[in-house]
Structure formats: structure tokens, C-alpha cells
Amino acid sequence: MIELSKIPKIIDHTNLRSETEEGIRKTCQEAKQYGFRGVCVFPKWAKVVKEELQGTDIKVVVLIDPPIGDSPTEEKVKESLKAKEDGADELDVVMNIPLFKHERFEEVLKDLKEITKILPTKVIIGSGYLTDEEIAIASKIVKDSGAFCVKTATLKDPLEHRELEEKMRHLRIMKENAPGLLVKAAGKIRTLEDAKLAIENGADIIGTSSSLEIVKEIEAL
């Protein structure tokens, strides 16, 4: 049985839409109001989020190299180091999906190891681009990389448009193939029912921009 009051504490409240500092600060205020786990933003907002969340235990989470992780390692490292300098607590980095699809697994692993040395890292495998077999392989690579969490998807990932059961299957495969790692579910987790299903299927963290809708559903019960 899922304890509903604990769900906000595992949500990374995500704002990848706002183009204004005011919008980002509002997201941080919401995170403080509802006790979300973290606030996930683009690197340019890390300083603002750190300032707004000062004195709380809410994580500053910075997204690195969406949508498919194909930037050179040097660029990813530079961006990650700057995020750390600006106050990031965690990185959500996209693995190099094109390299992975070409089965250049050693290069994917080497790339990730450079990032996981910088800050606690969740690795986004882009599960909507992958077969079930590839999800299993990617999850094992993430475990070997030194990351603490494997995550399904981010911006523009085809997973957003897949059926809910397919998303849940991905979570189960990730959990099975990356034992000891946390699993983060993202890609249109919009309702309380979505969140509950994700948790039941192995998610330890929920990444969503629909956090307020979910907590309002909980409050209405």
C-alpha cells in the first residue's frame, strides 16, 4: 500500500518550460510549499534555484545534454562543472543515445564515468528510443558508471506518447537490471494514478511538471 503523504517527497518538481526567472522562482516556492524532493531545471537556472532553496533540503537538479546526449564529453563535463559551481546538488544527464544505438557501449560508459565523478548523477537512458533488450543493457551500463539512479526519459523522448503499460514495463526492466540503483520515472507522469502505478512498478523518484496536479489530487482525497 502506497502512503500518499510520502509521494510529494519523491517528486522532482520539473520546470523546463519557463523562460523567465520569475517562473523559476515560482517553481521553487511550490517545491517548498509541498515538500518536493527536488527542483529540476536547465543549467542556466541553477544559481537562481540554489538561492531560492537555501536553507531547505530540496535538491537542485540540473538537466544535462537533452534530448539525446550526443554532445562531446568535454562539453558535458564543462556544463556539469559549471552546474556544480552554480549550486547543483545532482545531475540528470542523458546518455549518448546515438552511440548506444550503434552498440558502442564502452564509449557510452566512458562518457558517463566522466560525469558521475562530478556530482551525484541520474542517467537518462531515453527508454522510448530503445527496445526492451536495449533498456536492460543500458541499465547495466548506468550501474557500472557510478551513477546512483537510472531514469527513463526527458524532453522529446518517444516514451511520452507510449501507452502507460509500456512505460511501466520499462521501469520493471530497469529495476531488474540495475539492482541497488534508484529508478526515476518521467515522460508524462501527469496524475496521481500515474504516479502510484510508477511506484508500484519500481520507481523511487518521479520526475514531472504536473506535480501540483498530483498533490492537489492527494489533498482532495
Secondary structure, 3 states (H helix, E strand, C coil): CCCHHHHHHHEEEECCCCCCHHHHHHHHHHHHHHCCCEEEECHHHHHHHHHHCCCCCCEEEEEECCCCCCCCHHHHHHHHHHHHHCCCCEEEEECCHHHHHCCCHHHHHHHHHHHHCCCCEEEECCHHHCCHHHHHHHHHHHHHHCCCEEECCCCCCHHHHCCHHHHHHHHHHHHHHCCCCEEEECCCCCCHHHHHHHHHCCCCEEEECCHHHHHHHHHHC
